[in-house]
Amino acid sequence: MKLRYAPTSPFVRKVMVTATETGLLDRIEKVPSSVAPTKPNDEVAKENPLVKIPALVTDDGLVLYDSPVICEYLDSLHEGQKLFPAPGKARWVALRQQALGDGMMEAAILARYESVRPKEVCWADWIEAQLRKVRGAIASLEAEAENGTLRGPLTIGLVTIGCALGYLDFRFADLQWPQKAPALARWYGDFAERPSMKQTAPADPK
């Protein structure tokens, strides 16, 4: 399998954590890829017309995108405990948490793109609108951490939330979200110690 890859993408990290947790990492070839809203990438566009990463080419040539689809595909390839629970309440909770984590990452990336534009055209209200979504998600996750919803077997929801929080630490440390969500910060402190998280910590290219 070949994965369109960038070390700073939280969505790519989500796939890499999933691959590690499911024991499939050795079957994936990482293909370094760079995408940005204003820069065309014809090679990525051949696989994903939305020109986004990650995109996965399976061993039989099927192209999959984006991260929820790729992660569920990987989860179908192993015999261990599934990250996508069987139909029932646990599955709906995991999928809801995945949606919340994906939304956090999307909003944070949009804020990041805007923040690196030239100062004279940077739209501060847009950045604030995206970060308002992030803060709302943090508040919701703090409630889940307090009531124990984030504890239990590893699911795709927890993987996604962990990658979203990791991206905030990477790009938006000034938000100081741990001070505002202490229960969530305690959960994340434990979750971030997983080998799959340590091995995929984001870093800017040297």
Number of C-alpha atoms within 10 A of each C-alpha: 17 16 23 20 22 22 18 17 19 29 26 24 29 27 30 26 27 26 20 17 21 20 16 16 17 9 12 16 14 15 14 10 16 17 15 10 10 6 9 12 15 12 10 19 14 11 19 19 10 11 20 20 23 26 24 29 18 17 11 7 10 10 18 19 18 18 23 18 14 24 23 16 14 19 22 14 12 12 9 11 13 19 23 19 18 10 8 8 10 14 17 15 17 23 20 14 23 21 17 21 27 22 19 28 24 18 18 24 20 16 22 16 13 17 16 9 11 9 10 6 9 14 14 12 10 14 19 12 12 19 21 15 16 25 16 12 17 22 16 14 21 22 16 16 20 15 11 12 15 23 12 8 11 17 22 29 23 23 24 31 27 22 30 26 23 21 23 20 16 16 15 16 12 9 14 11 19 18 10 14 19 14 19 23 17 12 17 20 13 9 19 16 11 12 12 19 22 12 13 19 17 21 11 9 7 3
